[in-house]
Amino acid sequence: MSEKLGAERHTPDELTQELEALDMEIVRHAVICQVRLFDPGVIDHVLSNNTVVCGEDHPTAFQSLRGLLYLHFELHRQLAETYGQADASEIIQRVRQHLLPRIGEQLDSLFNRHRPGN
C-alpha cells in the first residue's frame, strides 16, 4: 500500500487506528443495546432509527450507535476516495483481523442471545 502525502491528513496506519477505535465503540454500544448488528437488515433498522432491533432499551446508547455507524460508513468512503478501493479494503481487513480476537466474546453475546419477539 502506498503512503500518500500532501492533502491527506492521515497515514494509513493512523486511519487504521481511528477505524479500530470507532469499531470498538460501535461494538460497545451494540452490546449495551443488545443489537445483533450482523443479522440481516439490522444495520438498516439502526440507521433508520428503528429501535425494534434493541434487546435492551437504552435510548442514548442507541442514538450513539446510530451516529457511530454513520461515521463508520463515512470513514470507509473517505478511505476509498483517498487511497483507492484496493488500499481501503486492505485497511478495513486489517482492522477486522485485529479486532476479532479482542471483541469475539462481546460479539458472541450478540449472536447467541434470544431476540425479543422470537
C-alpha positions as a printed Julia matrix, in Angstrom:
118×3 Matrix{Float64}:
   0.0     0.0    0.0
   1.43    3.36  -0.91
   1.71    6.14   1.65
   0.06    9.32   0.38
   1.39   12.73   1.29
   0.01   16.2    0.72
  -3.71   16.84   1.01
  -4.42   13.72   3.05
  -4.41   14.37   6.79
  -3.63   10.85   8.0
  -1.4     7.95   7.11
  -2.97    4.53   6.54
  -1.73    3.44  10.0
  -3.42    6.42  11.64
  -6.63    5.7    9.76
  -6.42    2.06  10.81
  -6.19    3.13  14.46
  -9.12    5.53  14.07
 -11.23    2.84  12.43
 -10.34    0.35  15.18
 -11.36    2.79  17.89
 -14.59    3.62  16.06
 -15.48   -0.03  15.56
 -14.78   -0.82  19.22
 -17.24    1.92  20.2
 -19.82    0.53  17.79
 -19.48   -2.9   19.37
 -19.68   -1.43  22.87
 -22.93    0.39  22.1
 -24.36   -2.63  20.27
 -23.68   -4.77  23.35
 -25.31   -2.2   25.66
 -28.44   -2.13  23.48
 -28.24   -5.85  22.64
 -28.44   -5.05  18.93
 -27.49   -8.0   16.76
 -25.62   -5.95  14.17
 -24.73   -8.84  11.91
 -28.25  -10.16  11.44
 -29.71   -9.31   8.02
 -31.34   -5.89   7.89
 -30.39   -4.85  11.42
 -27.96   -2.1   10.42
 -30.63   -0.65   8.13
 -33.04   -0.57  11.09
 -30.48    1.19  13.26
 -29.69    3.75  10.55
 -33.45    4.3   10.11
 -33.73    4.99  13.85
 -35.91    1.91  14.4
 -35.34    0.63  17.95
 -37.29   -2.59  17.36
 -33.89   -4.31  16.91
 -32.84   -3.5   20.51
 -32.92   -6.24  23.11
 -32.48   -3.62  25.83
 -33.94   -0.11  25.91
 -31.07    2.39  26.12
 -32.08    5.41  24.01
 -28.84    7.36  24.49
 -26.66    4.36  23.64
 -28.87    3.6   20.62
 -28.51    7.16  19.29
 -24.75    6.93  19.82
 -24.68    3.59  17.98
 -26.62    5.1   15.08
 -24.27    8.09  14.82
 -21.19    5.88  15.06
 -22.49    3.68  12.23
 -22.93    6.74  10.02
 -19.41    7.82  10.91
 -18.11    4.31  10.16
 -19.57    4.35   6.66
 -18.3     7.89   6.05
 -14.78    6.84   7.08
 -14.96    3.89   4.67
 -15.99    6.27   1.89
 -13.13    8.65   2.71
 -10.64    5.78   2.75
 -11.75    4.67  -0.71
 -11.57    8.23  -2.06
  -8.17    8.95  -0.57
  -6.34    5.65  -1.02
  -8.37    3.85  -3.67
 -10.71    0.92  -3.17
  -7.97   -1.74  -3.01
  -5.94    0.04  -0.31
  -9.11    0.97   1.6
 -10.18   -2.68   1.57
  -6.76   -3.71   2.89
  -7.0    -1.21   5.77
 -10.53   -2.39   6.62
  -9.47   -6.04   6.53
  -6.51   -5.33   8.85
  -8.87   -3.64  11.31
 -11.28   -6.6   11.27
  -8.48   -9.12  11.79
  -7.04   -7.07  14.65
 -10.39   -6.57  16.38
 -11.73  -10.11  16.06
  -9.72  -11.62  18.95
 -10.43   -8.56  21.12
 -14.21   -8.5   20.67
 -15.03  -12.12  19.99
 -16.8   -12.71  23.31
 -18.8    -9.5   23.04
 -19.89  -10.34  19.52
 -20.71  -13.87  20.6
 -23.19  -12.41  23.11
 -24.88  -10.6   20.23
 -25.21  -13.78  18.2
 -26.37  -16.15  20.92
 -28.93  -14.16  22.9
 -32.58  -14.8   22.22
 -34.1   -11.88  20.34
 -37.23  -10.25  21.74
 -40.39  -11.29  19.95
 -38.91  -14.59  18.67
